[in-house]
Amino acid sequence: MWPAVLQAALLGLCGIAFSSLVVGDEPDMSGLEPYVARVLELVLPQTQLRLVNVNLPPQPRGISWTRQAVEKYDGKVVPGEDPLGRRHFWFTVVPLERHQPGTDLWAMAQDYISITPLRLDLTDHEHLARVAGGPTIEFDTEREPAIR
């Protein structure tokens, strides 16, 4: 779905991605329809919004405007043995149990619908400003790359 949502934003439309947890073997999103309608009522009048990520818990208790969580996961090493008796180690990810308040992960953990306004430009403008005055590197097929 993300490519379509990004393309909508690039075309000047409001791209909205909806996601929800799947409970059971087959997804049944019919119970979320009234919540999707409520989110659309909130988001669509915001004409300056171009890219929005919406996460719906299975049984929402409210709506929260959030920021994107960039929290890391904890990892752990799990030792094991393959069928030939050789030891190996797996690195596995353990989701964090606590999330920063105001983030999309926090909202979902609290059973709130998370609405996160996003932007297409992921450029780190501060870092770009620091390095932008650096050398331009040009390649010449006749010789090694030269730095000017």
C-alpha positions as CSV (number, residue, x, y, z in Angstrom):
1,M,0.0,0.0,0.0
2,W,2.8,2.4,0.8
3,P,3.9,3.0,-2.9
4,A,0.3,4.1,-3.7
5,V,0.1,6.4,-0.7
6,L,3.5,8.0,-1.6
7,Q,2.4,8.4,-5.2
8,A,-0.8,10.1,-4.1
9,A,1.3,12.6,-2.0
10,L,3.6,13.2,-5.0
11,L,0.6,14.0,-7.1
12,G,-0.6,16.6,-4.6
13,L,-3.3,14.4,-3.1
14,C,-3.7,13.3,0.5
15,G,-2.2,9.8,0.8
16,I,-3.5,8.0,3.8
17,A,-2.2,4.6,4.8
18,F,-4.5,2.5,7.2
19,S,-3.1,-0.4,9.1
20,S,-4.4,-2.7,11.8
21,L,-3.4,-5.8,13.7
22,V,-4.8,-9.0,12.4
23,V,-6.5,-11.0,15.1
24,G,-7.0,-14.7,14.2
25,D,-6.3,-16.4,10.9
26,E,-8.4,-14.3,8.6
27,P,-8.6,-10.5,8.9
28,D,-12.0,-9.0,9.6
29,M,-11.8,-5.2,9.4
30,S,-15.6,-4.7,9.2
31,G,-15.7,-3.6,12.9
32,L,-13.3,-0.8,12.2
33,E,-15.4,0.9,9.5
34,P,-16.9,3.5,11.8
35,Y,-13.4,4.4,13.1
36,V,-12.0,4.7,9.6
37,A,-14.9,7.1,8.8
38,R,-14.2,9.2,11.9
39,V,-10.5,9.4,11.0
40,L,-11.4,10.5,7.5
41,E,-13.6,13.2,9.0
42,L,-10.6,14.5,11.0
43,V,-8.0,14.2,8.3
44,L,-9.6,15.2,5.0
45,P,-10.5,18.8,6.1
46,Q,-6.7,19.3,6.9
47,T,-5.9,20.4,3.4
48,Q,-2.2,20.9,4.1
49,L,-1.8,17.2,5.0
50,R,-0.3,15.2,2.1
51,L,0.9,12.0,3.8
52,V,-0.7,10.4,6.8
53,N,-0.2,7.0,8.5
54,V,-3.1,5.7,10.6
55,N,-2.9,2.6,12.9
56,L,-6.1,1.1,14.2
57,P,-6.1,-1.2,17.3
58,P,-8.6,-4.0,17.2
59,Q,-10.9,-2.2,19.7
60,P,-10.1,1.6,19.7
61,R,-10.9,3.7,22.8
62,G,-10.1,7.0,21.2
63,I,-7.9,8.8,18.7
64,S,-4.5,10.4,19.2
65,W,-2.4,12.6,16.9
66,T,1.1,11.1,17.2
67,R,4.6,11.3,16.0
68,Q,6.5,8.4,14.5
69,A,8.3,6.2,16.9
70,V,11.9,5.6,16.1
71,E,12.6,3.5,19.2
72,K,14.9,0.5,18.9
73,Y,14.1,-3.0,19.7
74,D,16.1,-5.0,22.3
75,G,18.0,-8.0,20.9
76,K,19.1,-11.2,22.5
77,V,21.4,-14.0,21.4
78,V,19.8,-17.4,21.4
79,P,22.3,-20.4,21.3
80,G,21.2,-23.5,19.5
81,E,22.5,-26.6,17.7
82,D,21.9,-27.6,14.1
83,P,20.9,-31.1,13.0
84,L,24.6,-32.1,12.7
85,G,25.3,-31.1,16.3
86,R,27.1,-27.9,15.5
87,R,26.6,-24.9,17.8
88,H,25.1,-21.8,16.3
89,F,23.7,-18.5,17.6
90,W,20.6,-16.7,16.5
91,F,20.1,-13.0,17.1
92,T,16.5,-12.3,17.7
93,V,14.6,-9.1,18.3
94,V,12.5,-8.5,21.4
95,P,9.9,-5.6,21.0
96,L,10.2,-3.0,23.7
97,E,7.4,-3.1,26.2
98,R,7.4,0.6,27.0
99,H,7.0,3.3,24.3
100,Q,7.6,7.1,24.4
101,P,4.3,8.9,25.1
102,G,2.9,10.7,22.0
103,T,4.3,8.1,19.6
104,D,2.3,5.8,17.3
105,L,3.6,2.8,19.2
106,W,2.5,4.3,22.5
107,A,-1.0,5.1,21.1
108,M,-1.5,1.6,19.8
109,A,-0.3,0.1,23.1
110,Q,-3.0,2.2,24.8
111,D,-5.7,1.2,22.3
112,Y,-5.8,4.6,20.7
113,I,-6.0,5.1,16.9
114,S,-2.8,6.7,15.9
115,I,-2.8,9.4,13.3
116,T,0.7,10.4,12.2
117,P,1.3,13.2,9.7
118,L,4.4,12.4,7.7
119,R,6.4,14.1,4.9
120,L,8.1,12.8,1.8
121,D,11.4,14.6,2.3
122,L,13.4,12.4,4.7
123,T,16.6,14.5,4.1
124,D,18.6,15.3,7.1
125,H,18.9,19.0,6.2
126,E,21.2,19.8,9.2
127,H,23.8,17.2,8.2
128,L,23.5,18.1,4.5
129,A,24.3,21.8,5.4
130,R,27.5,20.6,7.2
131,V,28.7,18.5,4.2
132,A,27.3,20.4,1.3
133,G,30.4,22.5,0.8
134,G,32.6,19.5,0.4
135,P,34.2,18.4,-2.8
136,T,32.3,17.3,-5.9
137,I,33.5,13.9,-7.1
138,E,33.5,13.4,-10.8
139,F,34.2,10.1,-12.6
140,D,36.2,9.9,-15.8
141,T,35.9,6.6,-17.6
142,E,39.5,7.1,-18.8
143,R,41.1,7.3,-15.3
144,E,40.5,6.9,-11.6
145,P,37.9,9.1,-9.9
146,A,39.3,12.6,-9.3
147,I,38.3,14.8,-6.4
148,R,38.1,18.5,-7.3
